[in-house]
Amino acid sequence: MPIELKMPALSPTMEEGTLAKWLVKEGDTVKSGDILAEIETDKATMEFEAVDEGTVSKIVIPEGTDGVKVGAVIALIAGEDEDSSAESAPKEEAKPKADEAPPKEAKPEPKKEPEVAAKAAPAPAARASDGDRVKASPLARRLAEQQGVDLSAVKGSGPGGRVVKADLEGAPKGEAKPAEAARSEEPAKAAAPAKAEPVAAAPAPEGVPSETTKLSGMRKVIARRLTESKQNVPHIYLTVDINLDKLLALRTELNKGLESRGVKLSVNDMLIKAQAVALMEVPECNVQFGGDTLISFKRADISVAVSIPGGLITPIIASADTKALSVIATEMKDLAARARDGKLQPQEYQGGTASLSNMGMYGIKQFEAVINPPQAMILAIGAGEKRPYVIGDELTVATIMSATGSFDHRAIDGADGARFMAAFKRLVEAPLGMLA
């Protein structure tokens, strides 16, 4: 029997991906550890390694195919004692035989097909349900409720027949169960306008030169997640102005000492450290909203926004509160480089207890970042610039940076957010405090 290669789940939330490129062809011999293909997820392009040895007998899914569901067969491998050329032959020969058979059985078949169809109709419900309860992911349940889809009539493609978001595409609308329809009538009406605004599908103005580009999987996920964040997370924004002069002076001194080790600190590296230490000082902000629970974290893992072609990714500096600045700088340089090359592993960008987004290098003075769920806060950093500034009772000129914290108001009170911003400001203005 041939070995089936299936679309792997490269992250806990991955439901489908793009088979970006095949690195082998039919007839190639592979062994365990060989790189077979490049698979694009919503966050990165990752390599798919062979586990078994054998010969690639058939490539089922061609490269460049979008929306390949996790678990779908993408290729077949013949074992060492099998004839690879024969693997696909039976399937190819079976089709002509099937085509020749219908003329002889043309009369009985029309009678059998309605019976098969009648029996097949309830099958999706049997696969997707367990007793009276339909197996479905929380997102699929919410979307089905909003769209009026009867989940019991949807065939689930997830584990154990579980209905996932992708299964709702093309499902008949307006057939929700009476109890669900009655309970969700108003939310469904409220959600309808959002679903009915496919701005991207609107035609371009006539006479205006334009180009239409298909959205990548990453851009689709970014659009969905940011929309859900702004719709479902009540944001509160708090801004402080921070004097950077002492931090810049310390950075200069530290870089002189680190020059022999080939390490160069950036301002962003020091801000990562300051945010992590501030989170440990104000643990009420190092949390995650869990519906009827609140998760409090015992360390600060900072997700740092990195711009990459076609989108954004947030590699994580784990335990940033306890790491030396030189370690943070080294890790950040490596993570950012591999992020731009699409070589990050899922554990390197999934998770994090809070985020930091710095657009100061673009000259942006101040902005309000969108929270990255399920995190409860993100820090937005603006450019440091010379401004009039009062120190004591004297007006002087200093390098000032505006920082804005976005907080999930369900989990973090305004006063706690203000305490965090005050702690962050103090640590940046007196940077030796975060090194002690």
C-alpha positions in Angstrom: 0.0 0.0 0.0 1.3 3.5 -0.8 2.0 5.9 2.0 -0.3 8.9 2.0 1.3 12.3 2.7 -1.3 14.6 4.3 -1.5 18.3 4.7 0.1 18.9 8.2 -1.3 21.2 10.9 1.7 23.5 11.3 0.0 25.5 14.1 -2.8 24.7 16.6 -5.2 27.0 14.8 -4.4 26.1 11.3 -7.4 24.7 9.3 -6.0 25.1 5.8 -2.9 26.3 4.0 -1.3 26.9 0.6 0.9 24.3 -0.9 3.4 26.9 -2.1 6.1 24.8 -3.8 7.0 21.2 -4.3 10.7 20.5 -3.9 10.4 16.9 -5.3 8.8 15.4 -8.4 7.2 12.1 -9.2 9.7 9.4 -9.4 12.2 11.0 -6.9 13.5 8.8 -4.1 13.2 10.4 -0.6 14.3 9.4 2.8 13.4 10.6 6.3 14.3 14.2 6.9 14.3 15.3 3.3 12.4 18.5 2.6 9.5 17.7 0.3 7.5 21.0 0.0 7.0 24.5 1.3 3.7 25.2 2.9 2.4 28.7 3.5 0.3 29.2 6.6 -1.3 32.5 7.7 1.9 33.5 9.4 4.9 32.0 7.6 6.1 29.7 4.9 7.4 26.4 6.5 9.2 23.4 5.2 7.5 20.0 5.2 9.8 17.1 5.9 9.5 13.4 4.9 9.1 10.9 7.7 9.2 7.7 5.6 11.5 6.5 2.9 10.4 5.6 -0.6 9.7 6.9 -4.0 7.2 9.8 -4.8 4.7 7.9 -6.9 2.0 10.6 -7.3 1.7 14.3 -6.5 -2.0 14.8 -5.7 -2.1 18.5 -5.0 -0.1 20.7 -7.4 2.0 23.5 -6.1 0.4 26.9 -5.8 -3.0 25.4 -4.6 -4.7 27.6 -2.0 -7.1 26.4 0.7 -5.7 22.9 1.1 -7.4 21.5 4.2 -5.4 20.0 7.0 -5.5 16.2 6.6 -6.0 16.3 2.9 -3.8 13.8 0.9 -1.2 15.8 -1.0 1.0 13.1 -2.3 1.6 9.3 -2.4 4.9 7.6 -1.6 5.7 4.0 -2.6 7.7 1.9 -0.2 11.1 0.3 -1.2 9.4 -3.0 -2.1 6.6 -1.4 -4.1 6.5 -0.5 -7.8 6.1 3.3 -7.8 5.0 3.4 -11.4 2.0 1.2 -10.5 0.8 3.3 -7.7 -1.4 5.6 -9.8 -2.0 3.1 -12.6 -5.0 1.3 -11.0 -6.7 4.6 -10.4 -6.2 5.7 -14.0 -7.4 2.3 -15.4 -10.4 2.3 -13.1 -11.9 5.3 -14.8 -12.2 3.9 -18.3 -13.8 0.7 -16.8 -16.3 2.8 -14.9 -17.0 4.7 -18.1 -17.6 1.5 -20.0 -19.9 0.0 -17.4 -22.8 2.6 -17.4 -24.2 1.6 -20.9 -24.8 -1.9 -19.6 -26.3 -0.8 -16.4 -28.0 2.4 -17.7 -31.5 1.2 -16.8 -31.1 0.1 -13.2 -28.9 3.1 -12.2 -31.5 5.8 -12.4 -33.5 3.8 -9.9 -30.6 3.4 -7.5 -29.4 7.0 -7.5 -32.5 8.6 -5.8 -32.2 5.9 -3.0 -28.5 6.6 -2.5 -29.2 10.3 -2.5 -32.0 10.0 0.0 -29.8 7.9 2.3 -26.8 10.2 1.9 -28.7 13.4 2.9 -28.8 12.7 6.6 -25.2 11.5 6.7 -23.7 15.0 7.4 -25.8 15.3 10.5 -24.7 11.9 11.7 -21.1 12.8 11.2 -21.3 16.2 12.8 -23.5 15.4 15.7 -23.1 13.5 18.9 -26.6 12.6 20.1 -28.5 15.9 19.9 -25.4 18.1 20.1 -23.6 19.1 17.0 -19.8 18.9 17.1 -18.5 22.3 15.9 -15.8 24.8 16.8 -16.8 27.9 18.7 -16.1 30.1 15.7 -18.2 27.9 13.4 -21.1 28.0 15.9 -20.9 31.8 16.1 -20.8 32.2 12.3 -23.6 29.6 11.8 -25.8 31.5 14.3 -25.1 34.8 12.6 -25.8 33.4 9.1 -28.7 31.2 10.0 -27.0 28.0 9.1 -28.4 24.6 10.4 -25.2 23.0 11.7 -26.8 19.5 11.8 -27.0 19.7 8.0 -23.4 20.6 7.5 -20.8 17.9 6.9 -17.8 18.4 9.3 -14.3 18.0 7.9 -12.5 18.5 11.3 -11.4 15.8 13.7 -14.2 13.4 14.5 -16.6 15.1 12.0 -16.2 18.4 13.8 -17.7 21.3 11.9 -15.1 24.1 11.3 -15.4 27.5 9.7 -14.4 26.3 6.2 -17.4 23.9 6.2 -19.9 26.8 6.3 -18.9 28.0 2.9 -21.7 27.3 0.5 -24.0 26.0 3.2 -27.6 26.9 2.8 -28.6 30.0 4.8 -31.7 30.9 6.7 -32.4 27.3 8.0 -31.2 27.7 11.7 -33.0 25.6 14.3 -36.0 27.4 15.8 -34.5 27.6 19.3 -31.2 29.1 17.9 -33.1 31.4 15.6 -35.2 32.8 18.4 -32.2 33.2 20.7 -30.0 34.9 18.1 -32.5 36.9 16.0 -31.3 40.3 17.2 -27.5 39.5 17.1 -28.0 38.1 13.6 -29.7 41.2 12.5 -27.0 43.4 14.0 -24.2 41.3 12.4 -25.9 41.3 9.0 -24.6 44.8 7.9 -21.0 43.7 8.6 -21.4 40.6 6.5 -23.0 42.5 3.8 -20.1 44.9 3.2 -17.6 43.1 1.0 -15.7 46.3 0.2 -13.0 44.4 -1.5 -15.5 43.0 -4.0 -16.8 46.4 -5.1 -15.9 47.2 -8.7 -13.1 49.8 -9.2 -14.3 53.2 -10.5 -14.6 53.2 -14.3 -11.7 54.8 -16.2 -9.3 54.6 -13.3 -6.2 52.4 -14.0 -6.1 49.7 -11.4 -4.8 46.2 -10.6 -6.6 43.5 -8.6 -4.5 41.2 -6.5 -5.8 38.1 -4.8 -5.4 38.3 -1.0 -2.8 36.0 0.5 -3.8 33.7 3.3 -1.8 35.9 5.7 -3.7 39.1 4.7 -7.1 37.3 5.0 -6.3 36.2 8.5 -5.0 39.7 9.5 -8.2 41.3 8.1 -10.4 38.8 10.0 -8.5 39.0 13.3 -8.2 42.8 13.4 -11.9 43.2 12.5 -12.9 40.8 15.3 -10.6 42.6 17.7 -12.1 46.0 17.1 -15.7 44.6 17.1 -15.4 42.4 20.2 -12.6 43.9 22.4 -13.5 47.2 24.1 -10.2 49.2 23.7 -9.1 51.9 26.1 -6.1 54.1 25.1 -3.6 55.8 27.4 -0.8 58.0 26.2 2.4 59.3 28.0 5.3 61.5 26.8 8.7 60.1 27.7 12.1 61.7 27.9 14.5 59.5 26.1 17.8 61.4 26.8 19.0 59.1 29.6 18.1 55.9 27.7 19.9 57.1 24.6 23.0 58.0 26.6 23.0 54.5 28.3 22.5 52.8 25.0 25.6 54.6 23.7 27.7 53.4 26.7 26.4 49.9 26.5 27.1 49.6 22.8 30.7 50.6 23.3 31.1 47.8 25.8 29.3 45.3 23.6 31.2 46.2 20.4 33.8 43.5 21.0 31.1 40.9 21.2 29.4 42.0 18.0 26.2 43.0 19.7 24.5 46.3 19.0 21.5 47.4 21.1 18.6 49.2 19.4 16.2 51.5 21.2 13.5 48.9 20.5 15.5 46.3 22.4 15.6 48.5 25.5 11.8 49.3 25.2 11.0 45.5 25.1 12.9 45.1 28.3 11.2 48.1 29.9 7.7 46.9 28.9 8.5 43.4 30.3 9.7 44.8 33.6 6.7 47.1 33.8 4.3 44.2 33.3 5.9 42.4 36.2 5.6 45.5 38.4 2.0 45.9 37.4 0.8 42.2 37.0 -2.8 43.4 36.6 -1.9 44.2 33.0 -0.1 41.0 32.3 -3.4 39.1 31.9 -5.7 37.5 29.4 -9.5 37.7 29.3 -11.1 34.2 29.3 -14.8 34.9 29.2 -15.8 34.0 32.8 -12.1 33.7 33.9 -9.0 35.9 34.0 -5.6 34.4 33.2 -2.7 36.0 35.0 0.8 35.3 33.7 3.9 34.8 35.9 6.4 36.0 33.2 6.4 38.6 30.4 6.6 37.2 26.9 6.7 40.2 24.5 5.3 39.8 20.9 7.2 42.3 18.8 5.5 43.4 15.6 7.7 42.9 12.5 6.7 44.0 9.0 7.2 41.4 6.4 6.2 41.3 2.7 2.5 41.0 2.5 1.7 41.4 6.1 2.8 41.4 9.7 4.1 38.8 12.2 4.9 39.0 15.9 7.9 36.9 16.9 8.2 36.5 20.7 10.9 37.4 23.2 10.1 34.9 26.0 10.8 35.8 29.6 12.0 39.3 28.5 11.7 40.5 32.1 14.7 38.3 33.1 16.9 38.5 30.0 19.9 40.7 29.6 19.6 43.4 27.0 22.4 41.8 24.9 20.4 38.5 24.8 17.2 40.4 23.8 19.1 42.2 21.0 20.6 39.0 19.7 17.3 37.1 19.8 15.4 39.9 18.2 17.9 40.3 15.3 17.6 36.5 14.6 13.8 36.4 14.9 13.3 39.4 12.7 15.6 38.0 10.0 13.9 34.6 10.0 10.4 36.3 10.1 11.2 38.1 6.9 12.4 34.9 5.3 9.3 33.0 6.5 11.3 30.6 8.5 9.9 31.0 12.0 8.5 28.0 13.8 4.9 28.3 15.2 6.1 28.4 18.8 8.2 31.4 18.0 5.3 33.6 17.0 2.3 32.1 18.7 1.5 33.0 22.3 3.0 36.0 24.0 1.5 37.8 27.0 1.6 41.4 25.5 2.7 43.1 22.3 4.9 46.0 21.3 4.6 47.8 17.9 7.2 50.5 17.1 6.6 52.8 14.1 9.0 55.5 15.3 11.5 54.6 12.5 8.9 55.9 10.0 8.6 59.2 11.7 5.1 58.5 13.2 4.7 60.7 16.2 1.8 58.8 17.9 -0.7 56.0 17.0 -3.1 53.6 18.7 -2.5 49.9 18.0 -5.1 47.3 17.7 -4.9 44.6 20.4 -3.8 41.2 19.2 -6.3 38.7 20.7 -6.2 36.9 23.0 -3.7 39.3 24.6 -5.1 42.1 26.6 -2.7 44.9 25.8 -0.3 46.3 23.2 2.1 49.2 23.4 2.4 51.6 20.4 5.7 53.5 20.2 6.1 56.7 18.3 9.3 58.5 17.1 11.7 60.2 19.5 12.0 63.9 18.5 13.4 67.1 19.9 10.6 69.0 21.7 10.3 71.8 24.2 10.0 70.1 27.6 9.7 71.2 31.1 12.2 69.6 33.6 11.6 70.9 37.1 10.6 74.5 36.6 12.8 75.1 33.6 11.8 74.9 29.9 14.4 73.0 27.9 14.7 70.9 24.8 14.7 67.1 25.1 14.2 64.0 23.0 10.6 63.1 23.6 8.7 59.9 22.6 5.0 59.4 22.8 3.9 55.9 23.8 0.2 54.7 23.8 -1.0 51.6 25.5 -4.2 49.9 24.2 -5.9 47.8 26.9 -8.7 45.3 26.8 -11.1 47.0 29.2 -12.8 43.7 30.0 -9.6 42.5 31.7 -7.7 45.7 32.6 -9.2 48.7 34.5 -8.2 52.2 33.4 -6.4 52.8 36.7 -4.2 49.7 36.3 -3.4 50.6 32.7 -2.4 54.1 34.0 -0.1 52.5 36.6 1.5 50.4 33.9 2.1 53.4 31.7 3.6 55.3 34.6 5.9 52.4 35.4 7.0 52.1 31.8 7.7 55.9 31.6 9.8 55.7 34.8 11.9 52.8 33.6 12.6 54.4 30.3 13.5 57.8 31.9 15.7 56.1 34.5 16.9 53.0 32.6 19.4 51.7 35.1 16.3 50.6 37.1 15.4 47.9 34.6 18.9 46.6 34.7 19.2 46.2 38.4 
